[in-house]
Amino acid sequence: MTKRYGAPAPMPDSIRHFMRAGQHPARSLPCPHCGVGAHKPCQVPSNGRVLAEPHPQRLALRARTVACCPACQVEPTVPCHNGGRVLSNGAVHYQRYTEADRSAA
């Protein structure tokens, strides 16, 4: 058994998130579909099986939270709309996903 000596160096949460290797940026938010907390992998709600990729609802939440939508010209945190009506089930335009990925890089 290995024992670690000393406490790890303190690191701000804003930096810690970007230092996590191999995790999708959407994992920084809790999943609205399965209810897992931030920085935890999504699960199948019926049996608890861990998924390799985040749920689409979590991806949409991240895009809505961090990016402006080029299609409907809304600011972050504002839901996308089409003809004045909010898209169903919290969906976002595909251009907003691209913008969110661009802003993360």
Secondary structure in CASP SS format (residue, H / E / C, confidence):
PFRMAT SS
TARGET T0000
AUTHOR 0000-0000-0000
METHOD secondary structure of the structure
MODEL  1
M C 1.00
T C 1.00
K C 1.00
R C 1.00
Y C 1.00
G C 1.00
A C 1.00
P C 1.00
A C 1.00
P C 1.00
M C 1.00
P C 1.00
D H 1.00
S H 1.00
I H 1.00
R H 1.00
H H 1.00
F H 1.00
M H 1.00
R C 1.00
A C 1.00
G C 1.00
Q C 1.00
H C 1.00
P H 1.00
A H 1.00
R H 1.00
S H 1.00
L C 1.00
P C 1.00
C C 1.00
P C 1.00
H C 1.00
C C 1.00
G C 1.00
V C 1.00
G C 1.00
A C 1.00
H C 1.00
K C 1.00
P C 1.00
C C 1.00
Q E 1.00
V C 1.00
P C 1.00
S C 1.00
N C 1.00
G C 1.00
R C 1.00
V E 1.00
L C 1.00
A C 1.00
E C 1.00
P C 1.00
H C 1.00
P H 1.00
Q H 1.00
R H 1.00
L H 1.00
A H 1.00
L H 1.00
R H 1.00
A H 1.00
R H 1.00
T H 1.00
V H 1.00
A C 1.00
C C 1.00
C E 1.00
P C 1.00
A C 1.00
C C 1.00
Q C 1.00
V E 1.00
E C 1.00
P C 1.00
T C 1.00
V C 1.00
P C 1.00
C C 1.00
H E 1.00
N E 1.00
G C 1.00
G C 1.00
R E 1.00
V E 1.00
L C 1.00
S H 1.00
N H 1.00
G H 1.00
A C 1.00
V C 1.00
H C 1.00
Y H 1.00
Q H 1.00
R H 1.00
Y H 1.00
T H 1.00
E H 1.00
A H 1.00
D H 1.00
R H 1.00
S H 1.00
A H 1.00
A C 1.00
END
